[in-house]
Amino acid sequence: MDNSSLLYNITLFHIFIDVFLMSYIFIFSRIYDIYYCSFVLLQTIHWGVLKNECIITYTEKKLINSDYHLGDNIKWHPHEEYHFNKYIVLLKAILILGSLLYIIFRNKKNNKIRLIAGASICLWIYYTYLY
């Protein structure tokens, strides 16, 4: 498999994850909230470990430029350039953060889920907008 087809497949996988994260609240019931919140929390924690880079984005960047080093350009997201625009990126953030907020409100009796969702929101905002 050449680099362009590998890059395309990795990009599609990345977009699949984004679509899942954006559509979760419309498709899944409350019993899966702990898994969703945990996934988002682990995702944001791994950004911190990898100098605010996603491992999938890093792989995309490395396929595009073999000289790329981890953390060199954290604001560059190749999959967003090809398949998204600034409105879709904003919609993605709104839907993911909105889903986490909704999960907090619909799990009023489960402090564990509320804590994980709250931590996910804080880390998401920090690594996406403040870092």
N, C-alpha and C positions, 0 to 999 in steps of 0.2 A: 504494500500500500504506500503510495507516495505521500509527501507531506501535505499537499493540497486536499486530498480526500480525507486524510487523517484529521486535518484541521477542520474540515467541514463537519465530520462526524462528531468531533469534540465540541464544536460550536453548537450543533443541534442538541447534544446532550445537555450542554449548559443552558440552552433556551428551554429545554424540557423541565429542568429544575426550576427555572424562573417561573414558568407557566404553572407548575405545581404549587409553588409558594404563593403565587398571586391568586390562584383559584381555590385554594384549600377550603376557605370558609364557606364557599358556595357548594361544595361537593361532600365534605366529610362531616360526620356528627361529632358531638362533644367527646365521645369515648376515645377519639384519636388526638385530642388536644395536647396531651402530655408528649406525644411523639413529635408533633409539629413544633411545639415550643422547644423541645430538646434539640431537634434538628437545627432550628434557627440559632439557638444558643451555641451549639457546637460549630456551626458555620461561622459565626462571628468570632468565636474564640480562635478558630484556626486562622482567621484573618490576622489576628494579633500575633500569633506565633510566626506567621509567614510575612512579617513586615507589611501588614495591611494588603496582602494579595491573596486571592483565592487560588487554590492549587490548580483548578481548571483554567483560570485566566492566565496563570503563570505558564502552563503548558501551551496554551494558545500563543502567547507572546514568544515563547521559546521556539515554537515551530515557525513563526513569522520571521524572527530574528534570532539566530543561534547565538549571537553575542549578548543577548539580553541577560541581565543579572536581577535576581530577586530584589524587589523594592525600588528599582530604578525609576519607574514611571507608574505609580499606583493609581493615577487617575485615568489611565488608558485601559479600556475594556474592549478588546477586539470584537467579541460577539455582539456588543451593542452597536458598533459601527456598521455592521453588515445587516442586522435584522431589526434594530430599534431606532427610535428617534428620541429627542429630548422629552416628548410628551409620554411616550411609553415608559421611559425610565422613571419619570415622575409618578405615573400611574402605578408602576411596580412598587415603588416605595410606599405610596399611599395604601395600596391593597395589603402589603405585607404588614406594615405597622398597624393598619386598621384591623387586620385579622387578629393580631396579637392583643390589641386593645379589647376587641370583642370577646376574645377568649378569656381575658381577665374578668370582664363583666359577666360572662355566662358561667363562670366557675367560682361564684362567690363563696362557696363553702370549701373549696379545695385550695388551701394556701400554697401547696407545693406547686401546682400549675401556675397560680398567680405569680409566685416568686420567679419561676423560670421564664414566664412570659415577660414580666417586668425587666428582668436582667437582659433578656433578648432585645427588648426595645432600647434599653440604655446603651448596650454595646453596639447595636445596629446604627443608632444615631451617631454615636461617638466615632466609629470606624468609617461610616459613610460620609458624614458631614463635618466632623470636628477634627479628625486626625490629620 
